[in-house]
Amino acid sequence: MKKYCCPECSASFMVPQSSCPDCGVELAETDWRVIEEELPPKPQNASCIHMVGDLGNLVFHRLGTVREVGRPLLSQIVAKAGVAERAQFKISWEGDACFVTPIPGTKNATAVNGAIIECKTELRQGDCLSVCGRSSGRQGFAITIQYFA
């Protein structure tokens, strides 16, 4: 998994920003240092995923249900949750795989690893799930996906 580190304060984030959210220094995309961080492999018979943001994490258990995720839940784990709609995407399970499905008609897009998705997409260990502007592609926040047994 790739992370970006601010050269001024060493804060690390999933997506490079135009300024560091921690120290506020203005940065060009080339100013960020890249850090490679290894995640354990996805366990067989995964029972839950953790969505890890800059403020904490949410756990989604494999219960065979579909869960809508939007600003109310995201505000618990990311500082910039305000860019998300009240209902931004759905999380669902099939077997031991977890999927994200964008909710149609939202102002901002849902992306996996920087690519905007329009349909149900499997989440893999270490994927970066984000909400970004449809036309600008500018990311509001990033969440790392981690599977656990």
Solvent accessible surface area in square Angstrom, and as a share of the most:
residue,aa,sasa,rsa
1,M,48,0.21
2,K,98,0.41
3,K,43,0.18
4,Y,44,0.17
5,C,4,0.02
6,C,0,0.00
7,P,64,0.40
8,E,120,0.54
9,C,55,0.33
10,S,71,0.46
11,A,15,0.12
12,S,46,0.30
13,F,27,0.11
14,M,27,0.12
15,V,21,0.12
16,P,36,0.23
17,Q,30,0.13
18,S,61,0.40
19,S,34,0.22
20,C,1,0.01
21,P,64,0.40
22,D,100,0.52
23,C,62,0.37
24,G,45,0.44
25,V,49,0.28
26,E,135,0.60
27,L,19,0.10
28,A,58,0.45
29,E,136,0.61
30,T,129,0.75
31,D,64,0.33
32,W,13,0.05
33,R,126,0.46
34,V,81,0.47
35,I,63,0.32
36,E,120,0.54
37,E,70,0.31
38,E,162,0.73
39,L,39,0.20
40,P,86,0.54
41,P,116,0.73
42,K,66,0.28
43,P,36,0.23
44,Q,162,0.72
45,N,111,0.57
46,A,0,0.00
47,S,41,0.26
48,C,9,0.05
49,I,0,0.00
50,H,41,0.18
51,M,0,0.00
52,V,47,0.27
53,G,15,0.14
54,D,81,0.42
55,L,109,0.54
56,G,31,0.30
57,N,74,0.38
58,L,22,0.11
59,V,58,0.34
60,F,11,0.05
61,H,105,0.47
62,R,89,0.33
63,L,134,0.67
64,G,65,0.63
65,T,83,0.48
66,V,94,0.54
67,R,114,0.42
68,E,96,0.43
69,V,0,0.00
70,G,4,0.04
71,R,99,0.36
72,P,66,0.41
73,L,30,0.15
74,L,0,0.00
75,S,59,0.38
76,Q,108,0.48
77,I,1,0.01
78,V,2,0.01
79,A,70,0.54
80,K,90,0.38
81,A,3,0.03
82,G,59,0.57
83,V,55,0.31
84,A,1,0.01
85,E,48,0.21
86,R,176,0.64
87,A,30,0.23
88,Q,0,0.00
89,F,1,0.00
90,K,72,0.31
91,I,2,0.01
92,S,16,0.10
93,W,22,0.08
94,E,90,0.41
95,G,61,0.59
96,D,52,0.27
97,A,14,0.11
98,C,0,0.00
99,F,32,0.13
100,V,0,0.00
101,T,40,0.23
102,P,17,0.11
103,I,29,0.15
104,P,123,0.77
105,G,82,0.79
106,T,13,0.08
107,K,153,0.65
108,N,21,0.11
109,A,0,0.00
110,T,2,0.01
111,A,0,0.00
112,V,13,0.08
113,N,93,0.48
114,G,54,0.52
115,A,62,0.48
116,I,69,0.35
117,I,21,0.11
118,E,130,0.58
119,C,89,0.53
120,K,92,0.39
121,T,37,0.21
122,E,53,0.24
123,L,1,0.00
124,R,147,0.54
125,Q,40,0.18
126,G,15,0.14
127,D,14,0.07
128,C,14,0.09
129,L,1,0.00
130,S,1,0.00
131,V,0,0.00
132,C,5,0.03
133,G,17,0.17
134,R,101,0.37
135,S,118,0.76
136,S,86,0.55
137,G,37,0.36
138,R,165,0.60
139,Q,33,0.15
140,G,10,0.09
141,F,10,0.04
142,A,15,0.11
143,I,0,0.00
144,T,6,0.03
145,I,0,0.00
146,Q,38,0.17
147,Y,3,0.01
148,F,78,0.32
149,A,89,0.69
